[in-house]
Amino acid sequence: MPRIHIAKTSPATTDFAAERSDLAAAFRWAARLNMHEGVANHFSVAVNDDGTKFLMNPNQSHFSRIKASDLILVDANDP
C-alpha cells in the first residue's frame, strides 16, 4: 500500500487559506490556457483593506507548478 505524506502546516502557510487556494488555481489555469511567459510574470492578491499586504508567486516559479503553500506574503510596510 502506498504511503501518504501529510505536509505539516504553519501559520505562514495557513493564513489566508482561501486566497492562497484561489490564487494558486489562477496561476495553474493561466498556464493551462498558455497565458504564461516563462517565470518573469506574476499575479497578486491584496489581503488587507489598504492593499499593503498581498500574496504573490515566488521568483522563478513556473505558473503550472505553483501551490497554495508556495505563495509568499508580502508586506509593503515592512522594510
DSSP file (Angstrom, degrees, kcal/mol; ACC not computed):
  #  RESIDUE AA STRUCTURE BP1 BP2  ACC     N-H-->O    O-->H-N    N-H-->O    O-->H-N    TCO  KAPPA ALPHA  PHI   PSI    X-CA   Y-CA   Z-CA
    1    1 A M              0   0    0      0, 0.0     2,-0.0     0, 0.0     0, 0.0   0.000 360.0 360.0 360.0 134.2    0.0    0.0    0.0
    2    2 A P        -     0   0    0      0, 0.0     2,-0.3     0, 0.0     0, 0.0  -0.358 360.0-119.7 -68.1 146.5    1.4    3.4   -0.9
    3    3 A R        -     0   0    0     -2,-0.0     2,-0.5     1,-0.0     0, 0.0  -0.642  20.0-141.2 -84.2 142.9    2.4    5.7    2.0
    4    4 A I        -     0   0    0     -2,-0.3     2,-0.5     2,-0.0    -1,-0.0  -0.921   9.1-150.2-107.6 125.7    0.6    9.1    2.2
    5    5 A H        -     0   0    0     -2,-0.5     2,-0.6     2,-0.0    -2,-0.0  -0.837   5.6-160.0 -96.1 126.2    2.6   12.1    3.2
    6    6 A I        -     0   0    0     -2,-0.5     2,-0.1     0, 0.0    -2,-0.0  -0.931  18.3-133.7-107.3 116.6    0.8   14.8    5.1
    7    7 A A        -     0   0    0     -2,-0.6     2,-0.3     1,-0.1    -2,-0.0  -0.405  18.1-120.6 -69.2 141.1    2.6   18.1    5.0
    8    8 A K        -     0   0    0     -2,-0.1     2,-0.3     1,-0.0    -1,-0.1  -0.629  29.0-146.1 -79.6 139.4    2.9   20.0    8.2
    9    9 A T        -     0   0    0     -2,-0.3    -1,-0.0     3,-0.0     3,-0.0  -0.735  12.6-166.9-106.2 157.3    1.3   23.4    8.1
   10   10 A S    >>  -     0   0    0     -2,-0.3     4,-1.6     1,-0.0     3,-1.4  -0.886  41.2-100.1-132.3 165.1    2.4   26.5    9.8
   11   11 A P  H 3> S+     0   0    0      0, 0.0     4,-1.9     0, 0.0    -1,-0.0   0.836 120.7  63.6 -55.5 -30.7    0.7   29.9   10.4
   12   12 A A  H 34 S+     0   0    0      1,-0.2    61,-0.1     2,-0.2    -3,-0.0   0.814 112.2  33.7 -64.8 -28.8    2.7   31.2    7.5
   13   13 A T  H <4 S+     0   0    0     -3,-1.4    -1,-0.2     1,-0.1    58,-0.1   0.593 118.7  50.5-102.5 -12.2    1.0   28.8    5.0
   14   14 A T  H >< S+     0   0    0     -4,-1.6     3,-1.1    55,-0.0    -2,-0.2   0.655  82.0 103.6 -99.5 -16.8   -2.4   28.6    6.6
   15   15 A D  T 3< S+     0   0    0     -4,-1.9     5,-0.1     1,-0.3    -5,-0.0  -0.448  97.0   7.1 -62.0 135.0   -3.0   32.4    6.8
   16   16 A F  T 3> S+     0   0    0     -2,-0.1     4,-2.7     3,-0.1    -1,-0.3   0.903  81.1 169.5  59.6  44.5   -5.4   33.5    4.1
   17   17 A A  H <> S+     0   0    0     -3,-1.1     4,-2.4     1,-0.2     5,-0.2   0.880  72.3  48.6 -57.5 -43.5   -6.0   29.8    3.1
   18   18 A A  H  > S+     0   0    0      2,-0.2     4,-2.5     1,-0.2    -1,-0.2   0.920 113.3  47.0 -65.6 -42.9   -8.9   30.6    0.7
   19   19 A E  H  > S+     0   0    0      2,-0.2     4,-2.6     1,-0.2     5,-0.2   0.897 112.1  50.9 -65.0 -40.0   -7.0   33.4   -1.0
   20   20 A R  H  X S+     0   0    0     -4,-2.7     4,-2.5     2,-0.2     5,-0.2   0.930 111.4  47.6 -61.9 -45.5   -3.9   31.2   -1.4
   21   21 A S  H  X S+     0   0    0     -4,-2.4     4,-2.1    -5,-0.2    -2,-0.2   0.927 113.9  46.3 -62.8 -46.1   -6.0   28.4   -2.9
   22   22 A D  H  X S+     0   0    0     -4,-2.5     4,-2.0     2,-0.2    -1,-0.2   0.913 113.9  47.7 -64.4 -43.2   -7.8   30.7   -5.3
   23   23 A L  H  X S+     0   0    0     -4,-2.6     4,-2.1     2,-0.2    -2,-0.2   0.909 110.9  50.6 -67.2 -41.2   -4.6   32.4   -6.4
   24   24 A A  H  X S+     0   0    0     -4,-2.5     4,-2.2    -5,-0.2    -1,-0.2   0.910 110.5  50.4 -61.9 -41.1   -2.7   29.1   -6.9
   25   25 A A  H  X S+     0   0    0     -4,-2.1     4,-2.6    -5,-0.2    -1,-0.2   0.885 107.4  54.2 -63.8 -37.7   -5.6   27.9   -9.0
   26   26 A A  H  X S+     0   0    0     -4,-2.0     4,-2.4     2,-0.2    -2,-0.2   0.903 108.3  49.6 -63.1 -40.9   -5.5   31.1  -11.1
   27   27 A F  H  X S+     0   0    0     -4,-2.1     4,-1.9     2,-0.2    -2,-0.2   0.948 113.4  45.1 -61.5 -48.5   -1.8   30.5  -11.8
   28   28 A R  H  X S+     0   0    0     -4,-2.2     4,-2.1     1,-0.2    -2,-0.2   0.880 113.2  50.4 -66.0 -37.1   -2.3   26.9  -12.9
   29   29 A W  H  X S+     0   0    0     -4,-2.6     4,-1.9     2,-0.2    -1,-0.2   0.904 107.5  53.7 -67.2 -40.2   -5.3   27.8  -15.0
   30   30 A A  H  <>S+     0   0    0     -4,-2.4     5,-3.2     1,-0.2    -1,-0.2   0.901 108.9  49.7 -59.7 -40.1   -3.3   30.6  -16.7
   31   31 A A  H ><5S+     0   0    0     -4,-1.9     3,-1.7     3,-0.2    -1,-0.2   0.907 107.5  53.8 -65.2 -40.8   -0.7   28.0  -17.6
   32   32 A R  H 3<5S+     0   0    0     -4,-2.1    -1,-0.2     1,-0.3    -2,-0.2   0.859 109.0  49.2 -60.7 -34.6   -3.3   25.7  -19.0
   33   33 A L  T 3<5S-     0   0    0     -4,-1.9    -1,-0.3    -5,-0.1    -2,-0.2   0.332 117.2-116.2 -86.5   8.0   -4.6   28.5  -21.2
   34   34 A N  T < 5S+     0   0    0     -3,-1.7     2,-0.2     1,-0.1    -3,-0.2   0.837  73.0 137.5  60.2  35.0   -1.0   29.1  -22.4
   35   35 A M      < +     0   0    0     -5,-3.2     2,-0.3    -6,-0.2    -1,-0.1  -0.363  41.1  93.8-106.1  51.4   -1.1   32.6  -20.8
   36   36 A H        -     0   0    0     -2,-0.2     2,-0.3    -5,-0.2     3,-0.1  -0.977  54.1-160.5-139.1 151.0    2.3   32.5  -19.3
   37   37 A E    >   -     0   0    0     -2,-0.3     3,-0.9     1,-0.2     4,-0.2  -0.709  59.9 -69.7-134.1  82.0    5.7   33.7  -20.5
   38   38 A G  T 3  S-     0   0    0     -2,-0.3    25,-0.5     1,-0.2    -1,-0.2  -0.469  84.4 -51.2  71.8-137.4    8.4   31.9  -18.6
   39   39 A V  T 3  S+     0   0    0     -2,-0.2    21,-0.7    23,-0.1    22,-0.3   0.226 111.6  88.9-123.0  12.6    8.8   32.8  -14.9
   40   40 A A  S <  S+     0   0    0     -3,-0.9    -2,-0.1    20,-0.1     2,-0.1   0.592  71.4  82.3 -91.7  -9.9    9.0   36.6  -15.0
   41   41 A N        -     0   0    0     -4,-0.2     2,-0.3    -3,-0.1    -5,-0.0  -0.409  57.5-170.8 -88.8 168.1    5.3   37.4  -14.7
   42   42 A H        -     0   0    0     -2,-0.1     2,-0.3    14,-0.0    -2,-0.0  -0.993  18.7-155.6-153.1 158.4    3.2   37.5  -11.5
   43   43 A F        -     0   0    0     -2,-0.3    14,-0.9     2,-0.0     2,-0.3  -0.905  21.1-175.3-121.2 156.2   -0.3   37.7  -10.1
   44   44 A S  E     -A   56   0A   0     -2,-0.3     2,-0.4    12,-0.2    12,-0.2  -0.978  14.9-153.6-147.3 162.7   -1.0   39.0   -6.7
   45   45 A V  E     -A   55   0A   0     10,-1.8    10,-2.4    -2,-0.3     2,-0.2  -0.988  21.2-127.3-139.2 128.0   -4.0   39.5   -4.4
   46   46 A A  E     -A   54   0A   0     -2,-0.4     8,-0.3     8,-0.2     6,-0.0  -0.514  18.8-172.6 -72.1 139.8   -4.3   42.0   -1.6
   47   47 A V        +     0   0    0      6,-2.8     2,-0.3    -2,-0.2     7,-0.2   0.280  65.0  53.1-118.7   8.1   -5.2   40.5    1.7
   48   48 A N  S >  S-     0   0    0      5,-0.7     3,-1.2     1,-0.1     5,-0.1  -0.938  89.2-107.0-137.0 165.7   -5.9   43.7    3.7
   49   49 A D  T 3  S+     0   0    0     -2,-0.3    -1,-0.1     1,-0.3    -3,-0.0   0.826 115.6  46.2 -63.9 -35.4   -8.1   46.8    3.1
   50   50 A D  T 3  S-     0   0    0      1,-0.0    -1,-0.3    -3,-0.0    -4,-0.0   0.468 106.4-122.7 -90.7   1.8   -5.3   49.2    2.2
   51   51 A G  S <  S+     0   0    0     -3,-1.2    -2,-0.1     2,-0.1    25,-0.1   0.655  77.4 120.2  74.2  15.9   -3.6   46.8   -0.2
   52   52 A T        +     0   0    0      1,-0.1    24,-3.4    23,-0.1     2,-0.5   0.641  67.9  56.1 -88.7 -13.5   -0.2   46.9    1.6
   53   53 A K  E    S+ B   0  75A   0     22,-0.2    -6,-2.8    23,-0.1    -5,-0.7  -0.973  71.3 156.3-116.3 131.9   -0.2   43.2    2.3
   54   54 A F  E     -AB  46  74A   0     20,-2.4    20,-3.3    -2,-0.5     2,-0.4  -0.992  38.0-122.1-152.4 157.6   -0.6   40.8   -0.6
   55   55 A L  E     +AB  45  73A   0    -10,-2.4   -10,-1.8    -2,-0.3     2,-0.3  -0.804  37.5 162.2 -97.8 141.4    0.1   37.3   -1.7
   56   56 A M  E     -AB  44  72A   0     16,-1.9    16,-2.7    -2,-0.4   -12,-0.2  -0.972  40.6 -86.2-152.1 167.8    2.2   36.6   -4.8
   57   57 A N        -     0   0    0    -14,-0.9    14,-0.1    -2,-0.3     3,-0.1  -0.448  47.2-108.2 -75.6 147.1    4.2   33.9   -6.5
   58   58 A P    >   -     0   0    0      0, 0.0     3,-1.1     0, 0.0    -1,-0.1  -0.384  46.4 -84.5 -71.6 154.8    7.8   33.4   -5.6
   59   59 A N  T 3  S+     0   0    0      1,-0.2   -19,-0.1    -2,-0.1     3,-0.1  -0.284 109.9  13.4 -59.0 139.1   10.5   34.3   -8.0
   60   60 A Q  T 3  S+     0   0    0    -21,-0.7     2,-0.5     1,-0.2    -1,-0.2   0.735  88.5 135.9  68.0  26.9   11.4   31.8  -10.7
   61   61 A S    <   -     0   0    0     -3,-1.1    -1,-0.2   -22,-0.3     2,-0.2  -0.919  54.0-128.3-106.3 126.0    8.3   29.6  -10.2
   62   62 A H    >>  -     0   0    0     -2,-0.5     3,-2.1     1,-0.1     4,-0.5  -0.498  18.3-124.9 -71.8 138.9    6.5   28.4  -13.3
   63   63 A F  G >4 S+     0   0    0    -25,-0.5     3,-1.0     1,-0.3    -1,-0.1   0.833 107.6  59.7 -52.6 -37.7    2.8   29.0  -13.2
   64   64 A S  G 34 S+     0   0    0      1,-0.2    -1,-0.3   -33,-0.1   -36,-0.1   0.651 108.3  44.5 -70.0 -13.8    1.9   25.4  -13.7
   65   65 A R  G <4 S+     0   0    0     -3,-2.1     2,-0.3   -38,-0.1    -1,-0.2   0.417  81.0 120.8-110.4   0.1    3.7   24.3  -10.6
   66   66 A I    <<  -     0   0    0     -3,-1.0     2,-0.3    -4,-0.5   -38,-0.2  -0.494  39.8-170.3 -75.1 131.5    2.6   26.9   -8.1
   67   67 A K    >>  -     0   0    0     -2,-0.3     3,-1.5     1,-0.1     4,-0.8  -0.772  37.5-107.3-113.0 161.6    0.8   25.5   -5.0
   68   68 A A  G >4 S+     0   0    0     -2,-0.3     3,-0.9     1,-0.3    -1,-0.1   0.873 120.6  54.9 -55.5 -39.0   -1.1   27.5   -2.3
   69   69 A S  G 34 S+     0   0    0      1,-0.2    -1,-0.3   -48,-0.0   -55,-0.0   0.653  99.5  62.6 -72.3 -14.4    1.7   26.8    0.2
   70   70 A D  G <4 S+     0   0    0     -3,-1.5    -1,-0.2   -50,-0.1    -2,-0.2   0.731  79.4 104.7 -79.5 -23.3    4.3   28.3   -2.3
   71   71 A L    <<  -     0   0    0     -3,-0.9     2,-0.3    -4,-0.8   -14,-0.2  -0.283  63.9-139.8 -66.4 141.6    2.8   31.8   -2.2
   72   72 A I  E     -B   56   0A   0    -16,-2.7   -16,-1.9   -59,-0.0     2,-0.6  -0.791   5.9-132.1-104.8 146.0    4.6   34.4   -0.3
   73   73 A L  E     -B   55   0A   0     -2,-0.3     2,-0.4   -18,-0.2   -18,-0.2  -0.859  25.0-164.7 -96.2 120.9    3.0   37.1    1.9
   74   74 A V  E     -B   54   0A   0    -20,-3.3   -20,-2.4    -2,-0.6     2,-0.5  -0.893   9.7-163.8-109.9 135.0    4.5   40.5    1.2
   75   75 A D  E >   -B   53   0A   0     -2,-0.4     3,-1.8   -22,-0.2   -22,-0.2  -0.956   5.9-161.4-117.9 109.7    4.0   43.5    3.5
   76   76 A A  T 3  S+     0   0    0    -24,-3.4   -23,-0.1    -2,-0.5    -1,-0.1   0.701  91.6  54.9 -64.9 -19.5    4.9   46.7    1.7
   77   77 A N  T 3  S+     0   0    0    -25,-0.3    -1,-0.3    -3,-0.1   -24,-0.1   0.424  88.2  88.8 -93.6   1.1    5.3   48.5    5.1
   78   78 A D    <         0   0    0     -3,-1.8    -3,-0.2     1,-0.1    -1,-0.0  -0.873 360.0 360.0-102.9 110.7    7.8   46.0    6.4
   79   79 A P              0   0    0      0, 0.0    -1,-0.1     0, 0.0    -3,-0.1   0.534 360.0 360.0 -64.2 360.0   11.4   47.1    5.5
